[in-house]
Amino acid sequence: MAEHAARPVRALLVPLQGGRMLLLPNASVAEVVALRDLDRPADGAPDWLQGALPWRGLAVPVVGYEKLRGEEALPPGAGAQVVVVNTLGEGAAIGYYGLVAAGIPHLMAVTEGVAETLAAPGEGGYALCDLRLGESRASIPDLDAIEAQVLEAG
């Protein structure tokens, strides 16, 4: 029997502030849109909740990933994007949430030889692991944990 090569996983490489990257499975992404004026978050909302993006008749909560992890983050700059993520778990009731990207995300095919696991989840959570992708380093975010926080923030 002939061996079959592992099929590549289509993913989106999302730039964050400070040169960090997130790697999201393409199937989890509904759309990437330019960051525009967000509706203000409710009083008492956590600081990582940047506001709500009017999108396809919905108010999509937008998450600042760096702030969610407890890191310092500057306000999004020119060229910032929002990656609209499909919810699948308990947060399916909200349908979608957005992650702020510092620039335009790029599609890539990830194969076994392309990605090297560097570390297990770091302190601060919300990442499943860190990878080396050629010269770049990326984190695979824990979408279930982020979704749970968005749901809790309500």
C-alpha positions in Angstrom: 0.0 0.0 0.0 1.2 3.5 -0.8 1.7 5.9 2.0 -0.4 9.0 1.9 1.2 12.3 2.8 -0.6 14.3 5.5 -3.0 16.8 4.0 -2.1 20.4 4.7 -4.3 22.3 7.2 -5.4 25.6 5.8 -4.8 28.3 8.3 -4.8 32.1 8.7 -1.7 33.7 10.1 -2.9 36.8 12.1 -0.4 39.5 13.0 -0.7 41.0 16.5 1.1 44.0 18.0 4.8 43.6 18.7 5.4 41.1 15.9 3.5 38.2 17.5 1.2 36.0 15.4 -1.8 33.8 15.9 -2.5 30.8 13.8 -6.2 30.0 13.3 -7.7 27.1 11.4 -9.3 28.6 8.3 -12.6 26.8 9.1 -12.9 28.8 12.3 -12.8 32.2 10.4 -16.0 33.6 9.0 -14.5 36.8 7.5 -11.7 39.4 7.9 -12.9 43.0 7.8 -11.2 46.4 8.3 -11.5 47.6 11.8 -13.8 50.6 11.8 -15.7 52.4 14.5 -16.9 49.9 17.1 -20.0 50.4 19.3 -18.7 51.1 22.8 -18.7 48.2 25.3 -21.2 48.3 28.1 -20.1 50.0 31.3 -18.1 47.6 33.5 -17.0 45.5 30.5 -13.5 44.0 30.8 -10.8 46.1 29.2 -10.1 43.3 26.6 -13.5 43.8 25.2 -12.9 46.5 22.6 -16.5 47.0 21.7 -19.0 45.5 19.2 -18.5 45.4 15.4 -21.7 46.0 13.3 -21.4 43.0 10.9 -24.1 41.5 8.8 -26.9 42.9 11.0 -25.2 41.6 14.2 -23.2 43.2 17.0 -20.1 41.1 17.1 -18.0 41.4 20.3 -14.4 42.3 19.5 -11.6 41.0 21.7 -8.1 42.4 22.1 -6.1 39.2 22.4 -3.1 40.8 24.0 -5.3 42.5 26.7 -7.2 39.2 27.3 -3.8 37.6 28.1 -3.1 40.5 30.6 -0.4 42.1 28.4 0.0 45.8 27.6 -1.4 46.7 24.2 -1.6 50.0 22.3 -4.8 51.0 20.6 -5.2 49.5 17.2 -3.4 51.4 14.5 -4.1 52.2 10.9 -4.6 49.0 8.8 -6.0 47.1 11.8 -8.4 44.3 10.9 -11.0 42.2 12.7 -10.9 38.4 12.2 -14.5 37.3 12.7 -14.5 33.9 14.4 -17.3 31.3 14.3 -18.3 30.1 17.7 -18.8 26.4 18.1 -19.0 25.5 21.8 -21.1 26.9 24.6 -20.8 30.3 22.9 -22.7 29.2 19.8 -25.5 31.3 21.1 -23.5 34.4 20.3 -22.6 33.1 16.9 -19.4 35.1 16.3 -16.7 37.2 18.0 -13.9 39.2 16.6 -10.1 39.2 17.2 -8.2 42.4 16.5 -5.3 42.0 14.1 -2.5 44.5 13.7 -2.5 44.1 10.0 -3.8 41.9 7.2 -3.8 38.2 8.0 -2.3 35.8 5.4 -3.6 32.4 4.3 -1.1 29.5 4.6 -1.1 25.7 4.3 0.5 24.1 7.4 2.0 20.7 6.9 4.0 18.5 9.3 7.3 19.7 7.9 6.4 23.4 8.1 5.5 23.8 11.8 7.6 22.9 14.8 6.1 22.9 18.3 8.1 25.1 20.6 6.2 25.2 23.9 3.1 24.2 25.7 0.7 26.9 26.8 2.4 29.9 28.3 1.5 31.8 31.4 -1.6 33.9 31.0 -3.4 31.2 29.1 -5.6 31.5 26.0 -2.9 29.7 23.9 -2.7 26.0 23.2 0.9 26.0 22.1 3.6 28.1 20.3 4.9 27.1 16.9 7.8 28.0 14.7 6.7 28.5 11.1 9.9 29.0 9.1 11.3 32.3 10.4 8.0 33.2 12.2 6.7 32.3 15.6 3.0 31.9 16.2 0.6 30.9 18.9 -2.4 28.7 18.4 -5.1 30.4 20.4 -7.5 28.5 22.7 -10.6 29.4 20.9 -12.8 27.6 23.4 -11.4 29.6 26.3 -11.7 32.9 24.5 -15.3 32.0 23.5 -16.1 31.2 27.2 -14.7 34.7 28.3 -16.8 36.4 25.6 -19.9 34.5 26.7 -19.2 35.4 30.3 -18.7 39.1 29.5 -22.1 38.9 27.9 
